[in-house]
Amino acid sequence: MRQRYKPWANDYIKNNSHLIIPNASDYISKWRTLFNNQNPIHLEIGTGKGQFLVGMAKQYPNINFIGIELEKSVIVVAAQKMQEANLKNVLLLNENAMDVSSFFSANEISGIYLNFSDPWPKNRHEKRRLTYHTFLEQYKVILKPGSEVVLKTDNQGLFEYSLVSFSQFGMTLEEVNLNLHEINDSQNIMTEYEEKFAAKRQAIYRCRAAFFDSGAQD
């Protein structure tokens, strides 16, 4: 869905560099200094308007959250929600997730969330899917062994593709759920898109897949 252009977005991002961190690659191995604690860091790729990220930060105050969002007109909305909630355990990056491994060091991240990512349904766009093997290679580097990639989507094609991609990459499928809202998971934080789909009783798919490496510690 195309977002309405916000002419004030560039100035907002510039004036709120404590929320939307510029030059993300400068902070490799240093993210905990920005949070001023040693708590684990979880990453959401494709934060959108921030409802999920803000909800998670409220629900898990002992986890640090970082959201990556490329669209300026969207990330400013997420930042405003952070400000309103006065959260200290969440930061945003206005970056392209194609380069995610250039922002974090090996084993720096303890969880990744992919929520309602663009399915890129055409075969020629396969490399843009966030569960394509080149993305998984980056996730494996920045994630601590045993950490999970959690995918939620309403797109059956992307879900099926991702299950195959995870499996072929050697990841362990911890959960495969074909209708998330049927199980009434009280800990599930919904995105804005998810609320709309749930109201229409549309199936929401979720899977959790983990990387494991013998001898590594969480």
C-alpha positions, 0 to 999 in steps of 0.5 A: 500500500502506497503511503501518503507523502509527508513533506516534513519527514526529512526534517523530522528524521534529522531533528530526532536522531536519538530515535531514528539513528543515522549512519547505522553502520557506525554502531556495529558492536556498539548498539548496547551503548545507545540503550545503556544496558546489556539486554538482548537486542531483537530486530524487526525488518520492515517496521511500518508504522510501528504498532508491533514494535511499540507493543513488543517494547511495552510488553518486554521492557528487558529486551531492546528492539530495533526497527528497520524501515526504508520509507521515510513517510512511514518511519516517522509515524513509528517514531511518533508512537515511540515518543508518545509511549516514552519508550527507552528500549526501542530505536529505529533505522531508516535503512535498506534491509538489503544491507542488514549485516553491515549494521550489526556484528556477528551474534549481536542480535537475539531475534528477528521479526518479519511481519507482513513483508512484501511477498514479491510474487513474481519469480524475477523478484525472488531475490527481494523476498526477505526469506531468500537465501541471501537474506538468511545468510545475513541473518545467520551471521548477526543472530546468536545461535539458537535465535529465531526468525519469526515470520507472520504473513497473510500471503500463503505463497510467501509462507510456503516459499519461506518454509522451503527456504528455511528448511533448505538453509538448514534451519529448524522449524520451531512452529508452523501455524496456518491460522494464528488467530484460531489459537488465541495467542494472548502474547501475540502483538498485532500489526496494523495490517494484521488487525485489518486481516483479523477483522475480515477473519482472514488466515494469518500464517506464522512460523518460527525458524531457528539457526543452531550451531554446536558449541555456541552459547546464547 
